[in-house]
């Protein structure tokens, strides 16, 4: 499949801080690529380099086969972007802000302003000054500016910031439709794995400036660990019984312990029978699956993820 966004060993150094290190990304046409990392992981720095807003210290980036650099303004014709803060002229209305963008984009069709206002559900705020918008509607205005020219590439930095659950759902459905129906390539950064995993087709995890892992979304659930959680009235004896049967247990909080053995997870009834026969029947026996947030934290080595 055609690759639309690529980077090769892209790096950015700020004095003694290496913000991005040897980053190699490959984003294919029509996919929604979720670029995931904690705040400060290097997401926004990467996006700024992709857009030619800042120069890389080393390495290279290409979009649509063209090398990214500050002077290559042709790249921006096919790109819509939202970086960090959705800047707007605060004393101008939503409509006036979008009209300026229309003219800067040399769009002859004046109806595109009405169309994008309707698309981003900003109709009732069209005549409100940007400075009086809520954070969520300011974010919608930023997205409207990014999408007004129907770009084939969208590069969005934390686009869900400030949106309520309904707004997040609307943006998610909109981006999914653009990808599936119009072949738009979406590169979206976020620090929320659960949200991004709902619609991204591929996910890249960045931590401390380095790409830790790339995952196809359909494989994400498979990577989340499962454990068999057990509680008895005598956990010391119960663990001894299980150890005698070559079943490794790990003690956790709330007077419980866990087994990661695939056979135990697949056959909890056999574990129950074993414990009952040895006089330590379980008072709780439950197969639990690591959630996506825990998987993310485990992947980047932060306490809070499953071991």
C-alpha positions in Angstrom: 0.0 0.0 0.0 1.2 3.5 -0.8 3.0 5.3 2.0 1.9 8.9 2.4 3.9 10.0 5.5 7.4 8.6 6.2 10.2 9.6 8.4 13.7 8.1 8.6 15.7 8.4 11.8 14.1 11.8 12.4 15.6 13.5 15.5 15.3 16.9 17.2 17.8 18.1 19.8 17.2 21.2 22.0 20.6 21.9 23.6 20.9 19.1 26.2 17.4 17.7 25.6 16.8 15.0 22.9 13.1 15.6 22.2 12.8 13.0 19.3 15.3 10.3 18.6 15.8 8.3 15.4 12.0 8.2 14.7 11.1 6.1 11.6 7.3 6.2 10.8 5.5 4.7 7.8 1.9 5.9 7.5 -0.1 4.4 4.6 -2.7 6.0 2.4 -6.2 6.0 3.9 -5.3 4.7 7.3 -5.9 6.4 10.6 -2.6 6.3 12.4 -2.8 6.9 16.2 0.4 8.5 17.5 0.3 7.7 21.2 2.4 9.0 24.0 2.4 10.7 27.4 2.6 14.5 27.5 6.1 15.5 26.7 6.9 12.2 24.8 7.7 14.1 21.6 4.4 14.0 19.8 4.0 17.7 19.1 7.7 18.1 18.2 7.3 15.3 15.6 4.2 16.9 14.2 6.0 20.3 13.9 8.8 18.6 12.0 6.3 16.8 9.7 4.8 20.2 8.8 8.1 22.0 8.3 7.4 24.3 11.2 10.7 23.4 12.8 13.8 21.9 11.3 15.0 18.4 12.3 18.4 18.1 13.8 19.0 15.0 11.7 17.0 12.5 9.6 14.3 13.3 7.1 10.5 13.3 6.6 8.6 12.9 3.4 4.9 13.5 2.7 3.4 12.4 -0.6 6.9 11.6 -1.7 8.1 15.1 -1.3 10.8 16.0 1.3 9.6 18.2 4.1 11.4 21.5 4.7 10.4 25.0 5.5 10.5 26.3 1.9 8.3 23.5 0.5 4.9 25.2 0.8 3.4 23.0 -1.9 3.1 20.3 0.7 0.5 22.3 2.6 -2.1 22.3 -0.3 -3.1 18.7 0.5 -2.7 18.9 4.3 -5.0 20.0 7.0 -3.5 20.4 10.4 -4.2 21.3 14.0 -1.2 21.7 16.3 -1.4 22.0 20.0 -3.6 25.1 20.4 -6.5 25.9 17.9 -5.3 29.5 17.3 -7.9 32.0 15.9 -8.4 35.7 15.6 -10.0 36.3 19.0 -12.0 39.5 18.0 -13.4 37.9 14.8 -16.4 35.5 14.7 -16.3 31.9 13.7 -17.5 32.7 10.2 -15.0 35.5 9.8 -12.1 33.3 10.9 -13.1 30.7 8.4 -13.6 33.3 5.7 -10.0 34.4 6.2 -8.8 30.7 5.9 -10.9 30.3 2.7 -9.1 33.3 1.1 -5.7 32.2 2.3 -6.3 28.8 0.8 -7.4 30.5 -2.5 -10.8 28.7 -2.4 -13.2 30.2 -4.9 -16.3 28.5 -3.6 -17.6 30.8 -0.9 -20.1 28.1 0.2 -17.2 26.0 1.7 -17.5 28.2 4.9 -21.1 27.3 5.4 -20.5 23.7 4.6 -17.7 23.3 7.2 -19.6 25.2 9.8 -22.4 22.8 9.4 -20.1 19.8 9.3 -18.5 20.7 12.6 -21.8 21.6 14.3 -20.8 25.2 14.7 -23.9 26.8 13.1 -25.3 28.3 16.3 -21.9 29.8 17.0 -21.2 31.1 13.6 -21.5 34.8 14.7 -19.8 34.4 18.0 -16.4 35.9 18.5 -13.6 33.3 18.9 -12.6 34.7 22.3 -16.1 33.8 23.6 -16.1 30.2 22.5 -15.8 27.3 25.0 -12.7 25.2 24.8 -14.6 22.5 23.0 -16.0 24.8 20.3 -12.6 26.5 19.9 -11.3 23.1 19.1 -14.1 22.6 16.6 -13.1 25.8 15.0 -9.6 24.6 14.8 -10.7 21.4 13.1 -12.9 23.4 10.7 -9.9 25.4 9.6 -7.9 22.2 9.1 -10.7 20.6 7.0 -12.1 23.5 5.0 -10.2 22.7 1.8 -11.0 18.9 1.9 -7.4 17.8 2.3 -6.3 14.3 1.6 -4.0 14.3 4.6 -5.0 15.4 8.2 -2.4 15.9 10.8 -4.1 16.5 14.2 -2.5 17.1 17.5 -4.8 16.0 20.4 -8.0 17.0 18.5 -10.3 15.8 21.3 -9.0 18.3 23.8 -11.9 20.2 25.4 -14.6 18.1 23.7 -17.4 16.5 25.7 -18.2 12.8 25.1 -20.7 13.6 22.4 -18.2 15.8 20.7 -15.5 13.2 20.9 -17.9 10.7 19.3 -18.8 13.1 16.5 -15.1 13.7 15.6 -14.3 10.0 15.8 -17.2 9.2 13.4 -16.2 12.1 11.1 -12.5 11.0 10.8 -13.6 7.3 10.3 -15.9 8.4 7.5 -13.2 10.5 5.8 -10.8 7.6 6.0 -13.1 4.9 4.8 -15.2 6.8 2.3 -12.7 9.3 0.9 -9.4 7.7 1.4 -8.1 10.5 3.6 -5.0 9.7 5.6 -5.3 10.7 9.2 -2.3 11.1 11.5 -3.6 11.8 15.0 -1.7 12.2 18.2 -3.1 11.5 21.7 -2.2 10.4 25.2 -5.5 8.4 25.5 -5.1 4.8 24.2 -8.7 3.8 24.9 -10.1 6.6 22.8 -7.6 6.3 19.9 -7.9 2.5 19.8 -11.6 2.8 18.9 -11.0 4.1 15.5 -7.3 4.0 14.6 -6.3 1.3 12.2 -2.7 1.4 13.4 -1.0 2.7 16.5 2.5 3.9 17.2 3.6 4.3 20.8 6.3 7.0 21.4 8.0 7.4 24.8 10.8 9.8 25.7 11.2 10.6 22.0 11.6 7.1 20.8 9.1 4.9 18.9 8.5 1.9 21.2 6.1 -0.1 19.2 3.8 -0.1 16.2 0.6 -2.2 16.4 -2.2 -2.9 14.0 -5.4 -2.2 15.9 -6.9 -5.6 15.3 -4.0 -7.1 17.2 -4.2 -4.7 20.2 -6.7 -6.7 22.2 -4.6 -9.8 21.8 -1.7 -8.1 23.4 -3.6 -7.3 26.6 -2.6 -9.8 29.3 -5.1 -12.1 31.0 -4.8 -13.4 34.5 -6.7 -15.7 36.7 -7.4 -13.9 40.0 -8.0 -16.1 43.1 -9.0 -15.5 46.7 -9.4 -18.1 49.5 -9.6 -18.1 53.2 -6.1 -19.4 53.4 -4.1 -17.9 50.6 -0.7 -19.2 52.0 -1.9 -22.8 51.8 -3.6 -22.3 48.5 -0.5 -20.9 46.9 1.6 -23.8 48.3 -0.9 -26.2 46.7 -0.7 -24.5 43.3 3.1 -24.3 43.5 3.3 -28.0 44.1 1.4 -28.3 40.8 3.9 -26.1 39.0 1.6 -23.1 38.9 3.3 -19.8 39.7 1.3 -17.3 41.7 1.8 -13.7 42.4 0.3 -12.0 45.4 -1.6 -8.7 44.8 -3.7 -6.3 46.8 -6.9 -7.1 48.7 -5.7 -10.5 49.9 -5.8 -12.0 46.4 -3.3 -13.7 44.1 -3.0 -14.2 40.4 -1.9 -16.8 37.9 -0.7 -16.1 34.4 -0.5 -19.7 33.2 -2.4 -20.1 30.0 -3.8 -23.5 31.1 -5.1 -22.0 34.3 -6.7 -19.1 32.5 -8.3 -21.5 30.0 -9.5 -23.9 32.7 -10.4 -22.1 35.9 -12.7 -25.0 36.8 -9.7 -27.3 37.1 -8.0 -24.8 39.5 -11.2 -24.6 41.5 -11.4 -28.4 41.7 -7.7 -28.7 42.8 -8.2 -26.2 45.6 -11.4 -27.7 46.8 -9.8 -31.2 46.9 -7.0 -29.8 49.0 -9.4 -28.2 51.5 -8.9 -24.5 50.4 -11.9 -23.8 48.2 -11.8 -20.4 46.4 -14.1 -17.7 47.6 -13.4 -15.9 44.4 -12.2 -17.1 41.0 -12.2 -14.7 38.1 -10.5 -14.3 34.8 -9.5 -10.6 34.3 -8.1 -8.9 31.3 -5.7 -6.0 31.3 -7.4 -2.9 30.0 -5.8 -0.8 27.2 -4.6 1.8 29.6 -2.7 -0.7 31.6 -1.2 -2.2 28.4 0.0 1.2 27.4 1.6 1.9 30.7 3.2 -1.6 30.7 4.6 -1.0 27.2 6.3 2.2 28.2 7.4 0.8 31.5 5.4 3.0 33.8 4.1 1.7 37.1 0.4 1.0 36.9 0.5 -1.5 34.0 0.5 -5.2 34.5 3.9 -6.8 34.9 
